[in-house]
């Protein structure tokens, strides 16, 4: 809500006239008293304005408005202030009498000095409005002391009437010196026994002036007023008690802006304690002040904060504060005394499982409750069973005369382990002597890939005998028997004991072994085929960081895929796009050199960049240190940037891995490109054949048959697939004897 000033009305001119009239009255006590009563100057100022809300609309509701008088247009503290509840009309207009909240009105000395005064208006909950300069009429308040001389009434300076002695000739009749027919005015002699310097005078009687309890040190803006003290240390220094019969206002230190709020003036409280550590008195300073909260936000508010400091330090926040809604935030570590009628608190628990300490508590203390044997999911005697994060627990023996049933969606319905060298983790005996009996029977109803009827594992790495994690058999001629993995079996597992019908086996868990191994003399060691559009024919996973997922070895080279998805081969890679990585020509034992390959009938490398010419129109271009070790037969290209450079040329060819450009304009930019033909050791040993002939068996077939309008069967991929399948027909083979 804002106030729009449309008129400032001050004291009427009659104030001056009334004051002058009062001084012109006769000195007769009765008439003087009557005149003084009739001409008393009201210490009030009329002021009019308009109250508007934040949308610049007039407001007619009752509103609290504070009026302040300042000595300056900006900054500083108010000399006077009061708050009134205003009831404007429907257009927001109002008229208020400043000073009406006090019986004495405005302070008489407010305008006595003749200095400028600025009026500010602040609506409750809104910033203070710009100050307005009071002009002309309000200074008529100075007339309040027009009846005094130096603060004393005129009667103090009236001389006593002289004694009429007989030897004094009478003045001529009609002379202006002739005595008046009226009675002479009464005489009042003002007496004083002497004043105290810097002390304000006090009328102790109608004709007696003495020193008061009020003193003043300094003058102007640095003046300090003391009450009951001759040496005030502040603007107002009161020694003794005080009664404030009205609002005690500590205004803000300034007007808030969008970047910063303003605190209120603080209220300070100081205690003095004697410190045995320093053998001196130390001040204990508390401070209360209002502080902005959430400045420049939709929820802007404030809090009342408590600050504290010792000695000469500046008080700092204690953490105790009261919000605008009355909620209190306490300092860190705040403790509250308890209330109630509880006299004692005790704790009891089953002695077989718990131990109790500290019971009962009758004052302050701690109750302790401890397990004798903590709950666990491990196999611990007398421990209460506690399931682990998967809902499982461990036990030694579980005895039952019935059936143990487990129905779950977990990977294992029953999971058992044993450390016995002669036993089994799970032992099942069928004592029937006839019939279709099973010692261990496991089934799966799933038709999905990887479904298993029975799963087992042999994990003892110290075993020197043949052990099998799982041994199984499929009656299907095209089925899969399951064989486990172990250690020290190989010799290509007794010279490839099975045939192609072998679906899965594991062989040798020792170093440099494989959990899944395929061996063949003339066929594919590992082969997989499917027709799925969502499943890969082969999935290879290595969960280690920076390790090989797939490695191939030949008599003259290697090729592998790393966990980062990188393909690394020591030979030539044939592809539509590729990178090259070789041993670094300058440090082949410790570094690699990686380049992006560019299709070309030559093994060509490219280097380019932009350089600026010096004041001679020249520039040296420095190339990598390996350039001359890797390449030969260099070719150059120069292009001027920003303006033509018809005279640009290569002044010196590459030598010491750099070349020089000349013929340009000083300061011009030049784009340069250098190509070289690889001439390193590997390239010389493996020269590129640009147009090789296809092998006889691949003639008539295409890498990309569809690009040439040929059917899929004319592709090399289809050719190689048919070659892999050729001759792989089932044939009789011997197998290891197994249980029926």
C-alpha positions in Angstrom: 0.0 0.0 0.0 1.4 3.4 -1.0 0.6 7.0 0.0 0.3 9.6 -2.6 0.9 13.1 -1.3 -1.3 15.8 -2.8 -1.2 18.4 0.0 1.0 19.3 3.0 -0.7 21.7 5.3 1.2 23.1 8.2 0.5 25.5 11.0 -1.7 28.4 10.0 -0.4 31.8 9.6 -2.5 32.7 12.7 0.2 31.0 14.8 2.5 33.9 14.0 -0.2 36.4 14.5 -1.3 34.8 17.8 2.3 34.9 19.1 2.7 38.5 18.1 -0.6 39.4 19.7 0.5 37.7 22.9 3.6 39.9 23.2 1.7 43.1 22.6 -0.7 42.6 25.6 -0.4 44.8 28.8 1.7 43.4 31.6 -1.3 43.3 33.9 -1.2 39.8 35.5 -4.8 39.2 34.8 -4.8 40.4 31.3 -1.5 38.7 30.6 -2.9 35.4 31.9 -6.0 35.7 29.8 -4.0 36.6 26.7 -1.6 33.7 27.2 -4.5 31.3 27.5 -6.2 32.6 24.5 -3.1 32.6 22.3 -1.6 29.1 23.2 0.0 27.8 20.0 -1.1 24.2 19.2 2.0 22.1 18.5 0.4 20.3 15.7 0.7 20.0 11.9 -2.1 19.0 9.5 -1.1 16.6 6.8 -3.2 15.1 3.9 -2.6 12.2 1.6 -4.0 9.2 -0.3 -3.5 5.5 0.6 -3.0 3.2 -2.4 -2.3 -0.6 -2.5 0.5 -2.3 -4.4 -1.6 -2.1 -7.6 -1.9 1.7 -7.3 -5.6 1.3 -6.4 -7.1 3.4 -3.6 -7.7 1.6 -0.3 -10.5 2.6 2.2 -9.7 0.2 5.0 -8.2 1.2 8.4 -4.5 1.2 8.1 -1.6 1.8 10.5 0.7 4.6 9.2 3.9 5.8 10.8 5.1 9.4 10.2 8.8 10.3 10.7 10.7 13.6 10.7 14.4 13.5 9.5 17.1 16.2 9.3 18.2 14.9 5.9 16.6 13.8 2.7 18.4 10.4 2.7 19.8 8.3 5.5 20.2 9.1 9.1 17.9 8.4 12.1 14.5 10.1 12.6 14.3 13.0 15.0 10.6 12.2 15.7 8.1 9.6 14.8 4.5 8.5 15.7 2.1 5.9 14.4 -1.7 6.5 13.9 -4.5 4.3 12.7 -6.0 6.0 9.7 -9.5 5.5 8.2 -9.5 7.0 4.7 -12.5 7.7 2.6 -13.6 5.5 -0.3 -11.0 7.2 -2.6 -8.3 6.5 0.0 -8.0 10.2 1.0 -7.3 11.2 4.5 -6.2 14.1 6.7 -4.2 13.6 9.9 -2.9 15.8 12.7 0.7 15.1 13.4 1.5 15.2 17.1 -2.0 14.4 18.1 -0.9 11.2 19.9 0.9 13.2 22.6 -0.6 15.7 24.9 2.3 18.1 24.3 2.0 17.7 20.5 5.2 18.1 18.4 8.4 18.8 20.3 8.8 22.6 20.6 12.5 22.4 19.7 11.8 20.5 16.4 11.8 23.7 14.4 13.5 26.1 16.8 16.9 25.8 15.1 15.6 26.8 11.7 17.1 23.7 10.0 15.4 21.8 7.2 13.0 19.0 8.2 12.0 16.1 5.9 8.7 14.2 6.4 8.6 10.4 5.6 5.5 8.2 5.6 5.5 4.4 6.0 2.4 2.2 5.7 2.4 -0.9 8.0 4.2 -3.8 6.2 5.6 -1.6 3.4 8.9 0.2 2.8 9.2 3.9 3.9 8.1 6.3 1.1 10.4 9.0 -0.3 10.8 12.0 2.1 9.1 15.3 1.5 10.7 18.7 2.5 8.6 20.7 4.9 8.4 24.3 3.7 7.4 27.8 5.1 4.4 27.4 7.5 5.6 24.5 9.7 8.5 26.7 10.8 6.0 29.0 12.5 6.4 26.6 15.4 9.4 28.8 16.2 7.0 31.4 17.4 6.3 29.3 20.4 9.2 31.0 22.2 8.3 34.4 20.9 7.2 35.4 24.4 10.6 34.6 25.9 14.1 36.2 25.8 16.8 33.6 26.0 14.1 31.2 27.3 13.0 33.6 30.1 9.7 35.5 30.3 9.8 39.2 29.7 9.0 39.8 33.4 12.4 38.6 34.3 13.9 41.7 32.7 11.4 44.4 34.0 13.1 46.9 36.3 11.6 47.7 39.6 9.8 51.1 39.8 12.1 53.8 41.3 11.3 55.2 44.7 9.6 58.6 44.5 11.8 60.8 46.6 10.7 64.3 47.6 13.8 66.1 46.3 13.2 64.8 42.8 11.5 67.4 40.7 8.3 66.2 39.0 8.3 66.1 35.3 6.3 68.8 33.5 2.6 68.3 33.1 1.9 66.7 29.8 5.4 65.4 29.5 5.9 61.9 28.3 7.9 61.3 31.5 4.8 62.1 33.6 3.8 59.1 35.8 0.9 57.1 34.6 -2.4 57.4 36.3 -2.5 53.5 36.4 -0.8 51.4 39.0 2.7 50.4 38.1 3.3 46.7 37.0 4.3 44.2 39.7 8.0 43.5 39.9 9.5 39.8 39.8 13.2 39.5 40.5 14.7 36.3 39.0 17.4 34.9 41.2 20.0 32.2 40.7 22.8 30.9 42.9 25.0 30.1 39.9 24.7 27.4 37.3 26.8 24.4 36.3 28.5 24.4 32.9 26.8 22.3 30.3 23.7 21.8 32.5 20.3 22.8 31.4 18.6 25.4 33.7 15.6 24.5 35.8 12.9 26.8 37.2 12.7 25.6 40.9 10.4 28.5 41.7 8.6 31.3 39.8 11.6 33.5 40.2 14.5 31.1 40.8 16.7 29.2 38.2 19.0 26.4 39.2 20.9 23.7 37.4 18.8 20.7 36.3 19.7 17.0 36.2 20.0 17.2 32.3 23.5 17.9 30.8 24.7 18.3 27.3 28.2 17.5 26.0 29.2 18.7 22.5 26.8 20.3 20.0 25.2 19.7 16.6 25.3 16.1 15.3 27.8 15.0 18.0 25.8 16.4 20.9 25.2 14.0 23.8 22.5 14.5 26.4 22.8 13.0 29.9 20.2 12.6 32.7 21.7 12.3 36.1 25.2 12.0 34.6 27.6 14.9 33.8 29.6 12.8 31.3 27.1 11.2 28.8 28.7 8.6 26.5 25.8 8.3 24.0 23.3 10.5 22.2 21.1 10.0 25.3 22.6 8.6 28.5 20.2 8.0 31.4 21.4 7.1 34.8 18.4 5.7 36.6 15.1 4.1 35.7 12.8 5.2 32.8 9.1 4.9 32.1 8.0 4.9 28.4 4.3 5.5 28.3 4.0 4.8 24.6 5.6 2.9 21.7 9.3 2.3 22.1 10.4 2.2 18.5 13.8 0.9 17.2 13.5 1.6 13.5 15.4 0.0 10.6 18.9 1.1 9.9 17.9 1.9 6.4 15.4 1.1 3.6 15.7 -2.4 2.1 16.5 -3.0 -1.5 16.2 -6.0 -3.8 19.8 -6.9 -3.0 19.8 -6.5 0.8 17.4 -6.1 3.7 18.1 -4.0 6.7 18.2 -4.9 10.4 16.5 -2.9 13.1 18.4 -0.7 15.5 19.5 -3.1 18.3 18.6 -3.2 22.0 21.8 -3.9 24.0 22.2 -5.4 27.5 25.5 -5.6 29.2 26.6 -7.5 32.3 30.1 -7.4 33.9 31.8 -10.5 35.3 35.2 -10.9 36.9 37.5 -13.4 35.1 39.9 -15.3 37.3 41.8 -16.3 34.1 42.7 -12.7 33.3 42.1 -11.0 36.7 39.9 -8.4 35.0 36.3 -7.6 34.6 34.8 -8.8 31.3 31.7 -7.4 29.7 29.0 -9.8 28.7 27.0 -8.2 25.9 23.6 -9.4 24.7 21.8 -7.8 21.8 18.2 -8.1 20.5 17.5 -7.0 17.0 15.0 -7.6 14.2 16.6 -9.1 11.0 15.2 -9.6 7.5 14.4 -13.1 6.3 13.9 -14.1 2.7 14.6 -10.6 1.3 13.3 -10.0 -2.2 11.1 -13.1 -2.2 7.4 -13.9 -2.2 7.7 -15.0 1.5 9.8 -12.1 2.7 9.6 -11.8 6.5 11.8 -11.1 9.5 13.0 -12.7 12.8 13.9 -11.4 16.3 17.4 -12.6 17.0 19.6 -12.9 20.1 23.3 -12.0 19.7 26.1 -12.3 22.3 29.8 -11.4 22.7 32.3 -11.1 25.5 34.7 -8.2 26.2 35.3 -5.9 23.3 34.1 -8.4 20.6 31.1 -7.6 18.4 28.0 -9.6 19.3 27.4 -12.5 17.0 24.4 -14.8 16.4 23.6 -17.3 19.1 21.1 -19.3 17.0 18.1 -18.3 19.1 15.4 -16.4 17.1 11.7 -15.9 17.0 9.9 -16.0 13.6 7.1 -13.7 12.5 4.6 -16.4 13.3 5.9 -16.8 16.8 7.8 -20.0 16.2 11.1 -20.2 18.1 14.4 -21.6 16.7 16.7 -22.6 19.5 20.4 -22.6 19.6 22.3 -25.7 18.9 22.6 -28.0 22.0 19.4 -26.6 23.7 18.1 -28.9 26.4 14.7 -28.6 28.1 13.9 -29.6 31.7 11.4 -32.4 31.9 8.0 -32.2 33.5 5.5 -34.7 34.8 5.1 -37.2 37.6 7.2 -40.2 36.5 9.6 -41.0 39.4 11.2 -44.2 38.1 11.6 -46.1 34.8 12.6 -49.8 34.7 13.2 -52.3 32.0 12.8 -56.1 32.1 13.4 -58.7 29.4 13.7 -62.5 29.1 16.9 -63.4 31.0 17.7 -66.3 28.6 18.1 -63.9 25.7 18.9 -60.4 27.1 20.9 -58.7 29.8 19.6 -55.4 31.3 21.7 -52.6 32.8 21.0 -49.3 34.4 17.5 -50.3 35.6 15.7 -48.6 37.2 16.3 -45.0 36.4 15.1 -42.7 39.1 16.7 -39.5 38.1 18.9 -39.4 35.0 20.6 -42.3 33.4 20.6 -44.8 30.5 18.8 -48.1 30.2 20.9 -50.8 28.5 19.5 -53.8 26.7 21.9 -56.2 25.1 21.5 -59.6 23.4 23.3 -62.5 25.1 23.5 -64.1 21.7 22.8 -61.7 18.9 20.3 -62.7 16.3 22.0 -63.9 13.1 21.3 -65.7 9.9 24.4 -67.8 10.6 24.4 -71.3 12.2 25.0 -70.1 15.8 23.9 -72.1 18.9 21.1 -70.4 21.0 20.8 -67.5 18.5 17.4 -66.3 17.5 17.0 -66.8 13.8 17.4 -63.6 11.7 16.8 -63.7 8.0 19.4 -62.0 5.8 18.6 -59.5 3.1 17.4 -62.3 0.8 15.1 -63.8 3.5 17.5 -66.7 4.1 19.1 -68.2 7.2 21.6 -71.0 8.0 21.1 -73.9 10.4 23.0 -77.1 11.4 20.4 -79.8 11.3 16.7 -79.7 10.3 14.9 -82.9 11.2 11.4 -83.7 10.0 9.4 -86.9 9.6 7.3 -85.4 6.8 8.0 -83.7 3.5 10.0 -80.5 3.2 8.3 -78.4 0.6 9.7 -75.2 -0.9 7.8 -73.1 -3.4 9.5 -70.0 -4.5 10.3 -67.8 -7.5 14.0 -67.6 -6.3 16.7 -69.2 -8.5 17.0 -72.1 -6.0 14.2 -73.8 -4.1 16.7 -75.7 -1.9 20.4 -74.8 -1.5 22.7 -76.9 0.6 26.5 -77.1 1.1 28.8 -79.4 3.0 32.6 -79.6 3.8 32.6 -83.4 4.3 35.1 -85.2 2.1 33.0 -88.3 1.9 29.5 -87.0 2.0 27.2 -84.9 -0.1 25.5 -81.6 0.3 22.2 -83.2 -0.4 21.9 -87.0 0.0 18.7 -88.7 -1.1 18.3 -92.5 -0.8 15.6 -94.6 -2.3 15.5 -98.0 -0.5 13.1 -99.5 -2.9 14.5 -102.7 -4.5 12.3 -102.5 -7.6 10.3 -100.1 -9.7 11.3 -96.9 -11.3 13.1 -95.4 -8.3 15.4 -92.4 -8.2 18.0 -91.5 -5.7 17.9 -87.8 -6.8 15.3 -86.6 -9.2 15.0 -83.2 -10.7 12.8 -81.9 -13.4 12.0 -78.7 -15.1 8.9 -77.8 -17.0 10.5 -75.0 -18.9 11.0 -75.3 -22.6 13.2 -72.3 -22.7 16.9 -72.4 -23.5 19.1 -72.9 -20.5 16.4 -74.8 -18.5 18.1 -77.4 -16.2 16.6 -80.4 -14.4 19.5 -80.9 -12.0 22.4 -78.6 -11.4 25.6 -79.4 -9.5 29.1 -78.1 -9.0 32.4 -79.5 -7.8 34.4 -76.6 -6.3 37.3 -78.3 -4.5 40.4 -77.1 -6.4 42.7 -79.5 -4.5 41.0 -82.6 -5.7 43.3 -84.9 -7.8 40.6 -87.3 -8.9 38.0 -87.0 -11.6 35.0 -85.1 -10.2 31.9 -83.9 -12.0 29.8 -81.0 -11.0 26.8 -82.5 -12.9 26.5 -85.5 -15.0 23.4 -86.0 -17.0 22.1 -87.7 -20.0 19.5 -86.9 -22.6 17.7 -89.9 -24.4 17.3 -87.8 -27.5 19.7 -88.6 -30.3 20.2 -84.9 -30.8 20.0 -84.1 -27.1 22.6 -82.6 -24.8 24.5 -84.4 -22.0 25.7 -82.1 -19.2 29.3 -82.4 -18.1 30.9 -80.3 -15.4 34.2 -78.6 -15.1 37.3 -79.7 -13.2 41.1 -79.7 -13.1 43.8 -81.8 -14.9 41.6 -83.8 -17.2 42.4 -82.7 -20.7 44.7 -84.3 -23.3 41.8 -82.8 -25.4 39.7 -84.7 -22.8 41.0 -88.1 -23.8 41.2 -87.2 -27.5 37.8 -85.7 -27.8 35.7 -88.4 -26.2 32.4 -87.4 -27.8 31.3 -86.3 -31.2 29.4 -83.4 -32.5 26.4 -84.4 -30.4 28.2 -83.2 -27.3 26.3 -80.1 -26.3 28.1 -78.8 -23.2 31.1 -79.8 -21.2 33.7 -78.1 -19.1 37.3 -79.2 -19.0 40.2 -78.2 -16.7 39.8 -75.4 -14.1 43.5 -74.8 -13.8 45.3 -71.7 -15.0 44.9 -70.9 -18.7 41.9 -73.2 -18.8 38.3 -72.6 -19.9 35.0 -73.3 -18.3 33.5 -74.1 -21.7 35.8 -75.8 -24.2 35.2 -77.1 -27.7 37.8 -79.1 -29.6 37.8 -80.5 -33.1 40.3 -81.9 -35.6 38.5 -81.0 -38.8 35.3 -79.2 -37.8 34.6 -76.0 -35.9 35.7 -76.1 -32.3 32.7 -74.0 -31.3 29.6 -73.6 -33.4 26.3 -72.0 -32.7 23.3 -71.3 -34.8 19.8 -70.1 -34.1 16.8 -68.4 -35.9 16.0 -65.9 -33.1 15.6 -62.2 -33.9 16.1 -61.3 -30.2 18.8 -63.7 -29.0 22.4 -63.6 -30.2 23.9 -66.9 -31.5 26.8 -66.5 -29.1 27.2 -64.2 -26.1 30.6 -63.6 -24.6 30.9 -61.6 -21.4 33.9 -60.6 -19.3 33.0 -58.5 -16.3 36.6 -57.5 -15.6 37.8 -54.0 -16.4 40.0 -53.5 -19.4 40.3 -57.2 -20.3 39.8 -59.4 -23.3 36.3 -60.7 -24.2 37.5 -62.6 -27.3 41.0 -63.4 -28.5 42.1 -65.2 -31.6 45.6 -66.5 -32.3 47.3 -67.5 -35.5 50.8 -68.4 -36.6 51.6 -64.8 -37.5 49.2 -62.6 -35.6 46.4 -62.0 -33.1 43.0 -60.3 -33.0 40.8 -59.6 -30.0 37.9 -57.6 -28.6 38.3 -55.8 -25.2 35.7 -55.0 -22.6 35.6 -51.4 -23.8 34.4 -52.7 -27.2 37.7 -52.1 -28.9 38.9 -54.4 -31.7 42.6 -54.9 -31.8 44.4 -56.9 -34.5 48.0 -57.1 -35.3 47.3 -57.5 -39.1 45.2 -55.8 -41.6 41.6 -54.9 -40.9 39.2 -54.9 -43.8 36.2 -52.6 -43.2 34.3 -49.7 -44.5 35.9 -47.4 -41.9 38.7 -48.2 -39.4 41.5 -46.9 -37.2 45.1 -47.9 -37.2 47.2 -48.6 -34.1 50.9 -49.5 -34.4 53.9 -49.5 -32.2 55.2 -46.0 -31.9 58.1 -45.4 -34.4 60.1 -43.5 -31.8 59.3 -45.7 -28.8 57.9 -49.0 -30.1 58.5 -50.9 -26.8 56.5 -48.5 -24.6 54.0 -46.6 -26.8 51.4 -46.9 -29.5 50.6 -44.6 -32.4 46.9 -44.3 -33.3 45.5 -42.7 -36.4 42.2 -42.7 -38.3 42.6 -44.5 -41.6 41.7 -42.7 -44.9 40.7 -44.7 -47.9 43.5 -44.2 -50.5 45.4 -46.4 -53.0 48.4 -45.3 -50.9 49.0 -45.6 -47.1 48.7 -41.9 -46.6 48.7 -39.7 -43.5 47.3 -36.2 -43.3 48.3 -33.3 -41.0 46.7 -29.9 -41.1 46.2 -26.7 -39.2 46.0 -22.9 -39.2 48.9 -20.5 -38.5 49.4 -16.8 -38.4 52.2 -15.1 -40.4 54.7 -12.9 -38.7 55.7 -9.3 -39.7 57.7 -10.7 -42.7 54.7 -12.6 -44.0 56.3 -15.9 -42.9 55.6 -18.7 -40.4 57.3 -21.9 -39.2 54.9 -24.9 -38.9 56.1 -27.5 -36.4 54.8 -31.1 -37.0 54.8 -34.1 -34.6 58.2 -35.4 -33.8 57.5 -38.8 -35.5 56.4 -37.3 -38.9 59.7 -38.0 -40.7 60.1 -41.4 -39.0 56.7 -42.4 -40.2 56.4 -40.8 -43.7 58.1 -39.8 -46.8 57.1 -38.2 -50.2 55.5 -35.2 -48.5 53.0 -33.0 -50.4 51.9 -29.5 -49.3 48.8 -27.3 -49.7 48.4 -23.7 -48.5 45.2 -21.6 -48.4 44.9 -17.9 -47.3 42.2 -17.1 -44.8 40.3 -13.7 -44.9 41.9 -12.3 -48.0 43.7 -13.6 -51.1 47.2 -14.7 -50.8 48.4 -15.4 -54.3 52.1 -15.3 -53.4 52.0 -17.9 -50.6 54.5 -20.7 -51.1 56.5 -23.3 -49.1 59.8 -21.6 -48.6 61.5 -24.7 -46.9 60.3 -28.3 -47.1 60.0 -30.5 -44.0 63.2 -30.9 -42.2 63.6 -31.5 -38.5 59.8 -32.1 -38.5 58.9 -28.6 -39.5 58.5 -26.5 -42.7 58.4 -22.7 -43.5 55.7 -20.7 -45.2 56.5 -17.4 -46.9 55.1 -14.9 -49.4 52.0 -13.8 -47.4 50.7 -10.6 -45.8 52.0 -9.9 -42.3 49.6 -11.0 -39.7 47.4 -13.0 -42.2 46.1 -16.5 -41.3 47.0 -19.5 -43.4 45.4 -22.9 -43.5 47.9 -25.6 -44.3 47.8 -29.3 -45.1 50.6 -31.8 -45.4 50.2 -35.4 -46.6 52.8 -38.1 -46.4 53.1 -41.7 -47.6 53.9 -44.2 -44.8 57.3 -45.7 -45.0 57.7 -47.2 -41.5 59.0 -50.8 -40.9 55.6 -52.5 -40.8 54.4 -50.8 -44.0 57.5 -51.9 -45.8 57.0 -55.5 -44.7 53.3 -55.5 -45.7 53.0 -53.4 -48.9 49.4 -52.6 -49.9 47.9 -54.5 -52.9 45.3 -52.1 -54.4 43.5 -54.5 -56.8 43.9 -58.1 -55.7 42.2 -61.0 -57.5 39.5 -62.9 -55.7 40.4 -66.5 -54.8 39.0 -69.1 -57.2 36.4 -70.3 -54.6 35.1 -66.8 -54.0 34.7 -65.7 -57.7 31.1 -65.1 -58.6 30.4 -64.1 -55.0 30.1 -60.7 -53.5 30.8 -59.0 -50.2 27.5 -57.0 -50.6 25.4 -58.9 -53.2 22.3 -56.7 -52.7 24.3 -53.7 -53.9 24.8 -55.4 -57.3 21.3 -56.7 -57.6 22.3 -60.3 -56.6 20.5 -62.6 -54.2 21.6 -63.3 -50.7 22.9 -66.7 -51.7 25.5 -65.0 -53.9 27.1 -63.3 -50.8 30.4 -64.5 -49.3 28.7 -64.8 -45.9 26.2 -67.4 -47.3 29.1 -69.2 -49.1 31.2 -69.5 -45.8 28.1 -70.6 -43.9 27.4 -73.4 -46.3 31.0 -74.5 -46.1 30.9 -74.7 -42.3 27.8 -77.0 -42.4 29.2 -79.3 -45.1 29.9 -82.8 -43.9 28.5 -82.4 -40.4 26.2 -85.4 -40.3 25.6 -87.5 -37.2 27.8 -90.6 -37.0 28.2 -93.4 -34.5 30.5 -92.7 -31.5 31.4 -94.3 -28.2 30.4 -92.6 -25.0 31.4 -92.9 -21.4 29.4 -95.5 -19.5 26.7 -93.8 -17.4 23.8 -94.9 -15.2 20.7 -96.0 -17.1 
